[in-house]
């Protein structure tokens, strides 16, 4: 019974998380399309860029969530089920994100400006950072309640690593000056 409840909780959580990931991409598409219409520089590949980076983001988020579960299973006494779930999520994230990543790096990014991918990486950094903030808050509160923090701390460290990696990638690879907008 517990396994069925956990699976239903996972499905319910997925339905709550998906709009949090998908809505920013819809917003990104609409803003870029409106800017292109206004400037007269509409990108014919905008839809494919947004779609591919959205799928890459979903894959990355699933894979990192799986890695966090695997990390949390190390100090856990009931770690085998959590580890298997985490490994399954990691595999699902890699499978989900592999083809979109291939398409992005071989087709979309070559033909486009890279601006959408840069913004998608920023969204990933924000989502990873949000998860890290929530988990680190759980750790800090649990410390004062004298509860075991090992599992939440392990998960927080995985999301911290993902956040730092995304931010470093963003700051080390800014858009070329010709592709940035000048102040108006």
N, C-alpha and C positions, 0 to 999 in steps of 0.2 A: 504494500500500500504506500509506503514511504517513497519508493522509487517512482510510482505513478504520479504522486503529488509533486515530486521534484521535477519530473519531466513536464508536467503541466505548468509549474512555476517558470521553468525555462522558456516554454512556448509563450506564456503571458509576458515575460520579460522581453522576449524578442519582439513582440508586437508593440511594446512600449518604446524600445530602443530604436527600432527601424525608422519611425518618423523623425527621431532626433538626428539620425544620420541622413535620411533622404530629403527632408525639408530644406536644409542648407544648400543642397545641390540644386534643388528647384529654384531657390532664391538666387543662387549664383548664376544659373542659366538665364533667368529673367533679367537680372541686372546687366549681365554681359550683352544680352540681346538688345536691350534698350539702349545701352551705351553705343553699340555698333550701329543701330538704326539712327541715333542722334548724330554720330560722327560720320556716318556714311561708310564705315569700315566693317560691315558685318562679316563675321568669320563663318564660312560655309561649313566648317568642321566643328562648330561650337557644340552641337548636340552630341556628336560622337566623343568629343573631349570630355564633356560633363558626364556622359554615361560611363565611359571607361574609367575615369577617375573615381566615380561613385562606386563602381564595382570593386576597384582596387581598395578603396577605403573600407568597404564592408569586409573584404577578405582580411585586411590588416587588423581591423578591430576584432574580428573573430579569432584570428591567430594569436593575437596578444592576450585576449581573454583566456584562451586555452593555455597559453604559457603561464599566465597568472595562476590558473587552477593547478597546473602541474607543480609550480613553485609552492603553492599552499599545501599540496599533498605531502611535501617532504617532511615538515614537522608534525603532520596530522597523524593521529592514531588510526583513523579510518581512511587513510590516504589512497588505498588501491582503487576504489570506485571514483574518487575525485581525479586521480591521475589518469585513469582510462578516459573519463569525460574530457579532461583537459587535452589529452593527446588527440582525441577525436575532433575537438574544436580546432586545435592547431592544424590538423590535416585538412579539415574542412576549409579553414581560412586560406591555407596555401593553395588548395585546389580551386577555391572560389576566386582568388586573386591572381593566379598564375597567368591565365589566358588574357585577362584585361591588362595585366602588366606587360605582357608580350606585345599586345596590340598598341598599347600606349607608347612604349619605348621604340618600337620599330616603325610605326605608321603615324600615329596621332601627333606625337611630340616632334617628329621630324618635319611634318607638314605644318604644324602650328607654331605658336609662340612659346608654349610652355607656361603661359600665365595661369591656365586653369589647373594644371598639375601643381603649380606653386600654391595656389589657393587651397587645393585639396589637401596638400601636405600641412598647411596651416590649420585646416579643420581637424586633421588627424591629431596634430599636436594639441589642439584645444580639447578634443575628446579624451585623449590619453591623460592630459593634465587634469581634467575634471575627475576621471576615475582615480587618479593618484590623490587628488585633494580629498575626495570622499573616503578613500581607504586610509589615508594618513590621519584623518579626523577620527575614524573608528579606532585606529591604533592609540591615538592620544587619549581618547575618552576611556578606552579599555584599560589603559595603564592606571588611571586614577580609580577605576573600579576594581583594580587588582585582578583583572581577568587575563587569560592567556592571549597574547598578541602575536604569536609566531605565525599563524596562518595569514592573518590580515597584513602583517608586516612583509611577509614574502610576496604577497600579491601587490602591495604598494610599491615594493622595489622593482617589480617587473614593469609596472606602469610608469614609474619614475624613469627607468631606462628607456622606455618607448618615448616618453615625453622629451627627455634630453636628446635622444637621437633625432627626433623629428625637428626640434628647435635648432640643433646644430646643422642639420641638413638645410634648413631654411636660411639660416644666417650665413652659412658658408657658400651658398649658391644663390645669390640674389639674382633677380631678373637683370638682363643686360640693359644698360642705360637707354638704348634705342627703343626698348619695349616698355619702358615705364612712362607714365603720363607726366607731363610737365605741369607745374602748379599754374592754376588759372585765376 
